Amino acid sequence: MPHRILVVDDETDELVGWETALRKAGYLVSTASTPARALELCDESVFDLVILDYLMPKMKGLEVLARIRKKIPLVRSIIVSGKLDKDLVENEVKDTIRGEVETDRYLHKPVKNDELLAAVAEALEKTQSSRPWDAIAADHIEGTKGTVSKAREAQDKLKRHIDKG
């Protein structure tokens, strides 16, 4: 059965381009141009992977991811942004994000289709055992207590990097 992927970005060109590339690669793809629609889709379906723009109006990608994780705790994720400093090493970004909200990859816009497809394949290949079950359970139990506030903390850390550039 093909993997189900949710792509969330407020930029229509990015959304359509990524959807086309992912469908051609054989994935089942749903798209949302707003965080609210993304959350609605997560009420309707279970996704294996979510690809989120970091900066969107009304709600940042990390906060959307935290809310999606309340619905689908084991979903894999890729955060995409064109606003962070290009010289910031991906591992630095991942460490900042991962400390607050676990994500599998960070990609800097513009993202080429082959780069996106490689990141998607890599994220989907990872086994859930790479994240201990007790950590998953703890995150899920904490739910509204901490996940959204952790996402906001990570968002603030990344915003400082954006403001520097």
C-alpha positions in Angstrom: 0.0 0.0 0.0 1.4 3.4 -0.9 2.4 5.8 1.9 0.1 8.6 2.6 1.7 12.1 2.7 0.2 15.4 3.8 1.8 18.6 2.4 1.1 21.9 4.1 2.3 25.2 2.6 0.6 28.5 2.1 2.4 29.0 -1.3 0.3 27.5 -4.0 3.1 27.0 -6.5 5.1 24.9 -3.9 2.0 22.9 -2.9 1.1 22.0 -6.5 4.7 21.2 -7.5 5.4 19.0 -4.6 2.0 17.3 -4.9 2.7 16.5 -8.6 6.2 15.1 -7.9 5.1 13.0 -5.0 2.1 11.6 -6.9 4.4 10.7 -9.8 6.6 8.8 -7.3 3.6 6.7 -6.3 2.6 8.3 -3.0 -1.0 9.1 -2.0 -0.9 12.9 -1.4 -3.3 15.3 0.4 -2.6 19.0 0.5 -3.5 21.9 2.7 -2.8 25.6 2.2 -3.7 26.5 5.8 -2.9 25.0 9.1 -6.6 24.7 9.9 -7.2 22.6 6.8 -4.2 20.4 7.6 -5.7 19.6 11.1 -9.1 18.8 9.5 -7.4 16.4 7.1 -5.7 14.7 10.1 -9.1 14.1 11.6 -10.2 12.4 8.4 -7.1 10.4 7.6 -3.9 8.9 9.0 -0.7 10.0 7.3 2.7 8.4 7.3 4.5 11.7 6.7 3.7 15.4 6.8 5.7 18.0 5.0 5.3 21.5 6.5 6.3 25.0 5.7 8.0 26.5 8.7 6.5 30.0 8.2 2.7 30.2 7.5 0.2 32.8 8.5 -1.7 32.3 11.8 0.3 29.2 12.9 3.9 28.2 12.4 4.8 24.8 11.0 6.2 23.6 14.4 3.0 24.3 16.1 1.0 22.6 13.4 3.3 19.6 13.7 2.7 19.5 17.5 -1.0 19.5 17.0 -0.8 16.9 14.3 1.2 14.7 16.7 -1.7 14.8 19.1 -3.8 13.1 16.4 -1.1 11.0 14.8 1.7 10.5 17.3 4.0 8.4 15.0 3.8 10.6 11.9 7.1 11.3 10.3 7.9 14.9 9.4 9.9 17.3 7.2 10.0 21.0 7.9 10.7 23.3 4.9 11.7 27.0 5.1 13.2 29.6 2.9 13.5 32.2 5.7 16.3 30.6 7.8 19.9 31.5 7.1 21.2 29.4 4.3 24.6 29.1 6.1 22.9 27.6 9.1 23.8 23.9 9.1 20.9 21.5 8.8 22.1 19.7 11.9 22.0 22.9 13.9 18.4 23.5 12.8 17.4 19.9 13.5 19.0 20.0 17.0 17.0 23.2 17.8 13.8 21.7 16.5 14.4 18.2 17.8 15.0 19.4 21.3 11.4 20.6 21.4 9.4 18.9 18.6 10.9 15.9 16.8 11.2 16.2 13.1 13.0 13.9 10.7 14.4 16.5 8.2 14.8 20.2 7.6 15.0 21.4 4.0 15.8 24.9 2.8 13.7 26.4 0.0 13.8 26.3 -2.9 13.6 22.5 -2.8 14.3 20.5 -6.0 12.0 17.6 -6.6 14.8 15.0 -6.4 15.9 16.5 -3.1 12.3 16.3 -1.8 11.8 12.7 -3.0 15.1 11.6 -1.4 14.2 13.2 1.9 10.7 11.6 1.8 12.2 8.2 1.1 14.7 8.6 3.9 12.0 9.7 6.4 9.7 6.9 5.5 12.5 4.3 5.7 13.2 5.1 9.3 11.8 2.6 11.7 9.6 3.8 14.5 12.1 2.0 16.8 14.4 5.0 16.3 12.1 6.8 18.8 11.6 4.9 22.1 8.0 3.9 22.8 8.2 5.4 26.3 9.1 8.8 24.7 6.2 8.5 22.2 3.8 7.6 25.0 5.0 10.4 27.3 4.6 12.9 24.4 1.1 11.6 23.7 0.1 11.7 27.3 1.4 15.2 27.8 -0.6 16.3 24.8 -1.9 19.7 25.4 0.2 20.2 28.5 3.5 20.6 26.7 3.7 19.8 23.1 2.4 23.2 21.8 4.4 25.2 24.2 7.5 23.2 23.3 6.8 24.0 19.6 6.5 27.6 20.5 9.9 27.6 22.3 11.5 25.9 19.3 9.8 28.4 17.0 11.2 31.3 19.1 14.8 29.8 18.9 14.5 29.5 15.1 13.0 33.0 14.8 16.2 34.4 16.4 18.2 32.8 13.6 15.8 34.3 11.0 16.2 37.8 12.6 20.0 37.5 12.4 19.8 37.0 8.6 
